[in-house]
Amino acid sequence: MKAIMVVGTTSHAGKSLLCAAICRILSRRGWRVTPFKGQNMALNAYVTATGGEIGHAQAVQAWAAGVTPTIEMNPILLKPQGDMTSQIILKGKAVGTVTAVDYYEKYFDLGWQAIQESLQILSEKFDLVVCEGAGSPAEINLKHRDLTNMRVARYLNAPTLLVVDIDRGGSFAHVVGTLQLLELEERALIKGVVINKFRGQRSLLESGITWLEEYTGIPVIGVIPWIDQIFPSEDSLDLLDRRSRKTNTDITIGVIRLPRIANFTDFDPLEAEPSVNLKYIAPQDNLGHPDAVIIPGSKTTISDLMVLQEAGMAEQLQNYIAAGGTILGICGGFQMLGKTISDPQGIEGETKICNGLGLLPLTTVMTVDKIARQRSVKSQYPQADLPVTAYEIHQGNTEFLDPKKVSSPQRYQYLFDDSDLGIVDINQSVWGTYLHGIFDNGAWRRTWLNYLREQQGLKALPTVVPNYEETREEVLNSLADTVETYLDLTLFLPPSR
């Protein structure tokens, strides 16, 4: 099986970005290439065409490779949900919620079997597998149960790149320390070091590169400059580093940074809008007066809602609406907008029922069965008959307290031709939907933004625009162009495809 492995000295070293770039580079060279991450821990998920969940980063890498995302590209997805537990997604389906200790005891062997089976399926369809590690391969307290770093590299006998983030400092120590903690057979697989996020003059780095190559005997095959563009993130730690670089924006949209925020990749299309300033707001922060507020998805809706209430953000949101603001809730954020959320089976934790924000006439009951599926619908608001392609990932059934009020033009309207997917009040001030990826739809996104612009007396933006898929293609091509300039893959490619 032909493969390349990418591991990092730390989390956020740039593994996901580098794998996406390599997938696009090799795809453009004519390779049939696929991404792979044996085990991912992330709250940003994507739903495949078969209704399976995988890490969103692997979906992006699949698009970079020019192929359709499948569950084999990420056979194990762990979704943290507090109290030291995670929901386990095995081969695309939720199979349980366990602690770290229980996971190792109950799912390690099943997980390794799923990884082997997935790699076998991928090897039959593709010329090359680009494998991504997780965190660091040198966590000595975790190596015995590490399913996604050097265990995979050794299984595939894959030449491996070691990526280090130089921007945070200590990069030479990170490289040397990581290599020192690897087993001899693991270290032998490390064929090259990639220095990522470099700012400054390359000449100032040369003496350090020379020392590193002489000391380790491993070549530095790339020095990737700092890439100043938003790339889909795996977890919310990246949000702490995000600061708007835009000037002269017309409207500001606040996104509540929930403790267990999920699928915040929903907002990448808004970040790509030149006229929009996207601002992440912590529950304890002052909300201010943005033109709109989005309450995003959450892995633990009830506990995140309680955080909003305890921090005073719930009251701020209610006052914001009373003063004429606009709120959009997505998935868990949609559920929070209702009257109550109940969890009689304790799926999310010990809290059985919690009062919502009371901004929409609905109630939600958490259920064991999980809905994960792609959707193609037609909009009814903010404009009729706009095609919308998106996906659902949620637990819980949401019902409207009085369907007659929903159908009444004096109170509320359904957002789509499927009434289960969302609602808006007649003033178009409170919006709620179960659809992730809603802003990927260019016409719907621009129409919604134009509603906000109209409130501010601003000129409408053109709505005949491509979907975000085209923008993402431009980002991936730009990323590949940059990385290809600074990365030598000669040592890593098999003689022929």
C-alpha positions as CSV (number, residue, x, y, z in Angstrom):
1,M,0.0,0.0,0.0
2,K,1.6,3.3,-1.1
3,A,1.3,5.9,1.6
4,I,2.7,9.1,3.1
5,M,2.4,9.9,6.8
6,V,2.3,13.4,8.3
7,V,2.8,13.8,12.0
8,G,3.4,16.9,14.1
9,T,5.6,17.8,17.1
10,T,2.5,19.3,18.7
11,S,-1.2,19.9,18.1
12,H,-1.8,22.8,15.6
13,A,1.5,22.3,14.0
14,G,-0.2,22.3,10.6
15,K,-0.8,18.6,9.9
16,S,-4.3,19.1,8.5
17,L,-3.3,22.0,6.3
18,L,-0.2,20.2,5.0
19,C,-2.2,17.0,4.2
20,A,-4.8,19.1,2.3
21,A,-2.0,20.8,0.3
22,I,-0.3,17.5,-0.5
23,C,-3.6,16.0,-1.6
24,R,-4.2,18.9,-4.0
25,I,-0.6,18.9,-5.3
26,L,-0.6,15.2,-6.1
27,S,-4.1,15.3,-7.5
28,R,-3.0,18.0,-9.9
29,R,0.0,15.8,-10.9
30,G,-2.4,13.0,-11.9
31,W,-2.3,10.8,-8.8
32,R,-5.4,9.1,-7.5
33,V,-4.9,10.2,-3.9
34,T,-7.1,9.9,-0.8
35,P,-6.7,11.4,2.7
36,F,-6.8,9.2,5.9
37,K,-6.9,9.9,9.6
38,G,-7.4,6.7,11.6
39,Q,-8.7,8.5,14.7
40,N,-9.7,12.1,15.0
41,M,-10.9,14.0,18.1
42,A,-12.9,17.0,16.9
43,L,-16.3,18.7,17.2
44,N,-16.2,19.8,13.5
45,A,-17.9,17.0,11.6
46,Y,-19.2,16.4,8.1
47,V,-21.9,14.0,6.9
48,T,-21.0,11.8,3.9
49,A,-23.4,10.9,1.2
50,T,-24.2,7.6,3.1
51,G,-25.1,9.5,6.3
52,G,-21.8,8.8,8.1
53,E,-19.9,11.3,10.2
54,I,-16.3,12.0,9.7
55,G,-14.0,14.9,10.7
56,H,-14.6,18.0,8.7
57,A,-10.8,18.2,8.1
58,Q,-10.9,14.9,6.2
59,A,-13.8,16.1,4.1
60,V,-11.8,19.2,3.1
61,Q,-8.8,17.0,2.3
62,A,-11.0,14.8,0.2
63,W,-12.2,17.8,-1.8
64,A,-8.5,18.8,-2.1
65,A,-7.9,15.4,-3.6
66,G,-10.8,15.9,-6.0
67,V,-12.8,12.9,-4.5
68,T,-16.0,12.4,-2.6
69,P,-15.6,12.1,1.2
70,T,-16.3,8.7,2.6
71,I,-16.3,7.1,6.1
72,E,-13.2,5.1,5.4
73,M,-11.2,8.4,5.3
74,N,-11.8,8.8,9.1
75,P,-13.1,5.5,10.6
76,I,-12.9,6.7,14.2
77,L,-14.2,10.2,15.3
78,L,-14.3,11.1,19.0
79,K,-16.5,14.0,19.9
80,P,-15.7,15.3,23.4
81,Q,-18.8,16.2,25.4
82,G,-17.5,17.1,28.9
83,D,-17.0,15.1,32.1
84,M,-14.0,13.5,30.5
85,T,-16.2,11.6,28.1
86,S,-16.5,11.4,24.3
87,Q,-19.1,10.2,21.9
88,I,-17.6,7.5,19.7
89,I,-18.3,7.6,15.9
90,L,-17.1,4.2,14.5
91,K,-17.3,3.8,10.7
92,G,-19.6,6.9,10.6
93,K,-22.1,5.8,13.2
94,A,-22.4,6.8,16.9
95,V,-21.8,3.6,19.0
96,G,-21.5,4.9,22.5
97,T,-20.2,7.4,25.0
98,V,-17.2,6.4,27.2
99,T,-14.3,7.8,29.3
100,A,-10.8,7.5,28.0
101,V,-10.1,4.5,30.1
102,D,-13.3,2.7,29.0
103,Y,-12.5,3.6,25.4
104,Y,-9.1,1.9,25.5
105,E,-10.6,-1.2,27.2
106,K,-13.7,-1.6,25.0
107,Y,-12.9,0.0,21.6
108,F,-9.2,-0.2,21.0
109,D,-9.3,-3.6,19.2
110,L,-12.5,-2.6,17.3
111,G,-10.9,0.7,16.4
112,W,-7.7,-0.9,15.1
113,Q,-9.8,-3.4,13.1
114,A,-11.8,-0.5,11.6
115,I,-8.6,1.3,10.6
116,Q,-7.1,-1.8,8.9
117,E,-10.4,-2.4,7.0
118,S,-10.7,1.2,5.9
119,L,-7.1,1.3,4.7
120,Q,-7.7,-1.9,2.7
121,I,-10.8,-0.4,1.0
122,L,-8.9,2.8,0.2
123,S,-5.9,1.0,-1.2
124,E,-8.1,-0.7,-3.7
125,K,-9.4,2.6,-5.1
126,F,-6.4,4.9,-4.9
127,D,-2.8,5.1,-5.9
128,L,-1.6,6.8,-2.7
129,V,-3.0,7.4,0.9
130,V,-2.0,10.6,2.6
131,C,-2.3,9.8,6.3
132,E,-2.6,12.4,9.1
133,G,-1.5,11.9,12.6
134,A,-3.0,13.5,15.7
135,G,-1.4,15.6,18.4
136,S,2.1,14.4,18.9
137,P,3.5,10.8,18.2
138,A,5.7,11.1,21.3
139,E,3.2,11.3,24.1
140,I,4.8,8.5,26.0
141,N,1.9,8.1,28.5
142,L,-0.5,7.5,25.6
143,K,1.6,5.6,23.0
144,H,0.3,2.2,24.1
145,R,-3.2,3.2,23.0
146,D,-2.3,5.6,20.1
147,L,-4.3,4.4,17.1
148,T,-3.4,7.2,14.6
149,N,0.3,8.1,14.6
150,M,3.3,5.8,14.3
151,R,1.2,2.7,14.7
152,V,-0.4,3.5,11.3
153,A,3.0,4.6,9.9
154,R,4.6,1.3,10.9
155,Y,1.6,-0.7,9.6
156,L,2.0,0.9,6.2
157,N,5.8,1.3,6.3
158,A,5.1,4.8,5.3
159,P,7.7,7.5,4.8
160,T,6.8,10.1,7.4
161,L,7.0,13.9,7.5
162,L,7.5,15.5,10.9
163,V,5.9,19.0,11.0
164,V,6.8,21.7,13.5
165,D,5.3,25.1,14.2
166,I,8.1,27.6,14.4
167,D,5.9,30.5,15.2
168,R,5.3,29.5,18.8
169,G,9.0,29.1,19.5
170,G,11.1,26.1,20.7
171,S,10.8,24.4,17.3
172,F,14.3,22.8,17.3
173,A,13.7,21.4,20.8
174,H,10.3,20.1,19.7
175,V,11.9,18.3,16.7
176,V,14.8,16.8,18.7
177,G,12.7,15.9,21.7
178,T,10.1,14.2,19.5
179,L,12.7,12.1,17.6
180,Q,14.4,11.2,20.9
181,L,11.1,9.8,22.3
182,L,10.3,7.6,19.3
183,E,11.3,4.0,19.1
184,L,14.2,3.3,16.7
185,E,11.9,1.7,14.1
186,E,9.6,4.7,14.3
187,R,12.4,7.2,14.0
188,A,13.7,5.3,11.0
189,L,10.4,6.2,9.2
190,I,10.9,9.9,9.7
191,K,12.3,10.9,6.3
192,G,12.0,14.7,6.5
193,V,11.2,17.6,8.7
194,V,8.9,20.5,7.7
195,I,9.2,23.8,9.4
196,N,5.8,25.5,9.3
197,K,4.4,29.0,9.9
198,F,7.8,30.7,9.3
199,R,7.9,34.5,9.3
200,G,11.0,36.4,8.3
201,Q,14.1,36.0,6.2
202,R,15.0,32.4,5.3
203,S,18.7,33.4,5.5
204,L,18.4,33.9,9.3
205,L,17.2,30.3,9.6
206,E,19.9,28.6,7.6
207,S,22.3,28.0,10.4
208,G,19.6,26.4,12.5
209,I,18.6,24.1,9.6
210,T,22.2,23.1,9.0
211,W,22.6,22.2,12.7
212,L,19.3,20.3,12.8
213,E,20.1,18.2,9.7
214,E,23.6,17.4,11.1
215,Y,22.4,16.5,14.5
216,T,19.4,14.4,13.5
217,G,20.6,13.1,10.2
218,I,17.2,13.9,8.7
219,P,16.8,16.6,6.0
220,V,14.6,19.6,6.3
221,I,12.5,19.2,3.2
222,G,10.4,22.4,3.5
223,V,10.1,25.7,5.2
224,I,6.5,26.8,4.8
225,P,5.8,30.5,5.3
226,W,3.0,31.8,7.4
227,I,-0.1,31.5,5.3
228,D,-2.4,34.4,6.0
229,Q,-5.8,32.9,5.1
230,I,-8.5,31.2,7.0
231,F,-8.3,27.4,6.7
232,P,-11.0,25.1,8.2
233,S,-10.0,24.2,11.7
234,E,-10.4,21.0,13.7
235,D,-11.1,22.4,17.1
236,S,-12.0,25.5,18.9
237,L,-8.5,26.3,20.1
238,D,-7.9,27.9,16.7
239,L,-10.6,30.4,17.4
240,L,-8.5,31.9,20.1
241,D,-6.0,32.9,17.4
242,R,-8.5,34.3,15.0
243,R,-8.6,38.1,14.7
244,S,-10.3,39.9,11.9
245,R,-7.8,41.3,9.4
246,K,-10.5,43.1,7.4
247,T,-10.9,46.8,7.2
248,N,-13.9,48.9,6.0
249,T,-16.5,46.1,6.6
250,D,-20.1,47.0,6.5
251,I,-21.7,44.7,9.1
252,T,-20.5,42.8,12.2
253,I,-21.8,39.4,13.1
254,G,-21.1,38.0,16.5
255,V,-20.7,34.2,17.0
256,I,-21.1,33.0,20.6
257,R,-18.0,30.9,21.4
258,L,-19.8,28.1,23.3
259,P,-17.6,25.9,25.6
260,R,-18.4,22.9,23.4
261,I,-18.9,24.8,20.1
262,A,-19.4,22.4,17.2
263,N,-19.2,22.8,13.4
264,F,-17.9,26.3,13.5
265,T,-16.7,25.6,10.0
266,D,-20.3,26.7,9.2
267,F,-19.0,30.3,9.3
268,D,-16.0,30.0,6.9
269,P,-18.2,31.3,4.1
270,L,-19.0,34.4,6.2
271,E,-15.3,34.9,6.9
272,A,-14.8,34.9,3.2
273,E,-17.3,37.7,2.6
274,P,-15.3,41.0,2.3
275,S,-18.1,43.1,3.8
276,V,-18.6,41.0,6.9
277,N,-16.6,41.2,10.2
278,L,-17.0,38.0,12.1
279,K,-16.4,38.3,15.8
280,Y,-16.3,35.4,18.3
281,I,-17.8,36.3,21.7
282,A,-17.2,34.3,24.9
283,P,-20.1,33.8,27.2
284,Q,-18.6,36.1,29.8
285,D,-17.9,38.9,27.4
286,N,-20.0,42.0,26.7
287,L,-22.3,41.2,23.7
288,G,-22.3,44.8,22.4
289,H,-24.4,45.7,19.5
290,P,-23.5,43.6,16.4
291,D,-25.8,43.6,13.4
292,A,-26.6,39.9,14.1
293,V,-25.7,37.2,16.5
294,I,-25.3,33.5,15.7
295,I,-25.6,30.8,18.4
296,P,-23.8,27.9,16.8
297,G,-24.0,24.2,17.2
298,S,-22.9,22.5,20.5
299,K,-22.0,18.9,21.5
300,T,-23.6,19.4,24.9
301,T,-26.5,21.8,24.3
302,I,-27.9,21.8,27.8
303,S,-24.6,22.4,29.6
304,D,-23.6,25.1,27.1
305,L,-27.0,26.8,27.6
306,M,-26.5,26.7,31.3
307,V,-23.2,28.4,30.9
308,L,-24.9,31.2,28.9
309,Q,-27.4,31.6,31.7
310,E,-24.8,31.6,34.5
311,A,-22.5,34.0,32.7
312,G,-25.3,36.5,32.0
313,M,-25.1,36.0,28.2
314,A,-28.7,34.6,28.0
315,E,-30.0,37.8,29.5
316,Q,-27.9,39.9,27.2
317,L,-29.3,37.9,24.2
318,Q,-32.8,38.5,25.3
319,N,-32.2,42.2,25.8
320,Y,-30.5,42.4,22.4
321,I,-33.6,41.0,20.7
322,A,-35.9,43.3,22.7
323,A,-33.8,46.2,21.4
324,G,-34.3,45.1,17.8
325,G,-31.4,42.8,17.2
326,T,-31.2,39.7,15.0
327,I,-30.3,36.2,16.2
328,L,-29.8,33.0,14.2
329,G,-29.5,29.7,16.0
330,I,-28.0,26.7,14.2
331,C,-28.5,23.1,15.5
332,G,-27.9,23.2,19.2
333,G,-28.2,27.0,19.0
334,F,-31.6,26.5,17.4
335,Q,-32.7,24.2,20.3
336,M,-31.5,26.9,22.8
337,L,-33.9,29.4,21.3
338,G,-36.9,27.4,22.4
339,K,-38.8,27.3,25.7
340,T,-37.3,24.1,27.2
341,I,-34.7,21.4,26.4
342,S,-35.3,18.1,28.2
343,D,-33.0,15.1,28.5
344,P,-35.0,12.4,30.3
345,Q,-32.5,9.6,29.4
346,G,-29.4,11.6,30.6
347,I,-27.8,11.5,27.1
348,E,-25.8,14.7,27.7
349,G,-25.4,14.4,31.5
350,E,-27.3,14.6,34.7
351,T,-29.5,17.7,34.0
352,K,-32.9,16.4,33.0
353,I,-34.5,19.7,31.9
354,C,-33.4,23.3,31.2
355,N,-35.3,26.4,30.3
356,G,-34.3,27.8,27.0
357,L,-34.0,31.4,25.9
358,G,-37.7,31.5,25.2
359,L,-37.3,33.3,21.8
360,L,-39.1,30.7,19.7
361,P,-42.3,28.6,20.5
362,L,-40.6,25.2,20.5
363,T,-39.4,22.5,22.8
364,T,-36.8,19.9,22.4
365,V,-36.4,16.4,23.8
366,M,-33.0,14.7,23.6
367,T,-33.2,11.2,22.1
368,V,-30.8,8.3,21.7
369,D,-31.2,8.1,18.0
370,K,-29.0,10.5,16.1
371,I,-29.9,12.2,12.9
372,A,-27.0,12.6,10.4
373,R,-27.9,13.1,6.7
374,Q,-27.4,15.4,3.8
375,R,-30.3,17.5,2.7
376,S,-31.4,19.3,-0.5
377,V,-34.4,21.6,0.1
378,K,-36.0,24.8,-1.2
379,S,-36.1,28.0,1.0
380,Q,-39.2,29.9,1.9
381,Y,-37.3,32.7,3.8
382,P,-35.5,35.0,3.4
383,Q,-36.6,34.4,-0.2
384,A,-38.8,31.7,-1.7
385,D,-37.5,28.8,-3.9
386,L,-33.7,29.2,-3.3
387,P,-32.0,25.8,-3.6
388,V,-30.2,24.9,-0.4
389,T,-27.8,21.9,0.1
390,A,-26.7,21.3,3.6
391,Y,-26.6,18.5,6.3
392,E,-28.0,17.6,9.7
393,I,-26.1,16.3,12.7
394,H,-28.2,16.4,15.9
395,Q,-29.8,14.4,18.6
396,G,-33.2,15.5,19.9
397,N,-36.7,16.0,18.5
398,T,-37.9,19.6,18.3
399,E,-41.6,20.3,18.2
400,F,-43.5,23.6,17.9
401,L,-45.8,24.3,20.9
402,D,-48.6,25.5,18.7
403,P,-48.4,24.6,15.0
404,K,-51.3,26.9,14.2
405,K,-49.2,29.9,15.3
406,V,-46.4,28.8,13.0
407,S,-48.6,28.6,10.0
408,S,-50.2,32.0,10.8
409,P,-48.6,34.9,8.8
410,Q,-48.9,37.1,11.8
411,R,-46.4,35.1,13.9
412,Y,-43.9,32.6,12.4
413,Q,-42.9,31.0,9.1
414,Y,-41.0,27.9,8.2
415,L,-37.6,28.5,6.6
416,F,-37.7,25.6,4.2
417,D,-40.1,23.3,2.4
418,D,-39.3,20.8,5.1
419,S,-41.0,22.2,8.2
420,D,-38.7,20.3,10.6
421,L,-35.6,22.2,9.5
422,G,-36.2,25.8,10.7
423,I,-38.4,28.7,11.6
424,V,-38.3,32.5,11.7
425,D,-40.6,35.0,13.3
426,I,-42.6,37.4,11.2
427,N,-40.2,40.3,12.1
428,Q,-37.3,38.2,10.8
429,S,-35.5,38.9,14.0
430,V,-35.2,35.3,15.4
431,W,-34.1,32.6,13.0
432,G,-33.4,28.9,13.8
433,T,-32.4,26.0,11.7
434,Y,-31.0,22.4,12.0
435,L,-29.0,22.8,8.8
436,H,-25.2,22.9,9.0
437,G,-23.5,24.3,5.9
438,I,-26.3,26.7,5.3
439,F,-24.0,29.6,4.5
440,D,-22.2,27.5,1.9
441,N,-25.2,28.3,-0.4
442,G,-24.2,31.6,-2.0
443,A,-27.7,32.9,-3.0
444,W,-29.2,32.1,0.5
445,R,-26.2,33.6,2.3
446,R,-26.2,36.8,0.3
447,T,-30.0,37.1,0.6
448,W,-29.7,36.7,4.4
449,L,-26.9,39.2,4.5
450,N,-28.9,41.7,2.4
451,Y,-31.7,41.5,5.1
452,L,-29.1,42.7,7.6
453,R,-27.8,45.3,5.2
454,E,-31.3,46.6,4.6
455,Q,-31.7,47.1,8.4
456,Q,-28.6,49.4,8.2
457,G,-29.7,51.3,5.1
458,L,-26.9,49.7,3.0
459,K,-27.0,48.8,-0.6
460,A,-27.8,45.2,-1.4
461,L,-25.1,42.8,-2.5
462,P,-25.5,40.7,-5.7
463,T,-27.1,37.4,-5.0
464,V,-26.2,35.6,-8.2
465,V,-22.9,34.3,-6.7
466,P,-21.3,30.9,-6.7
467,N,-21.6,28.6,-3.7
468,Y,-18.7,28.5,-1.2
469,E,-17.5,25.3,-2.9
470,E,-15.9,27.5,-5.6
471,T,-14.3,29.8,-3.0
472,R,-12.9,26.7,-1.2
473,E,-11.4,25.5,-4.4
474,E,-9.6,28.8,-4.8
475,V,-8.3,28.6,-1.2
476,L,-7.1,25.0,-1.8
477,N,-5.3,25.9,-5.0
478,S,-3.7,28.9,-3.4
479,L,-2.6,26.7,-0.5
480,A,-1.2,24.1,-2.8
481,D,0.6,26.7,-4.9
482,T,2.4,28.1,-1.8
483,V,3.3,24.8,-0.3
484,E,4.5,23.3,-3.6
485,T,6.9,26.2,-3.9
486,Y,8.5,25.5,-0.5
487,L,8.2,21.7,-0.1
488,D,10.3,19.0,-1.8
489,L,8.3,15.7,-1.9
490,T,10.9,13.9,-4.0
491,L,11.9,11.6,-1.1
492,F,8.3,10.7,-0.3
493,L,6.8,9.7,-3.7
494,P,7.0,6.2,-4.9
495,P,8.9,5.7,-8.2
496,S,5.7,5.7,-10.2
497,R,2.0,5.9,-9.7
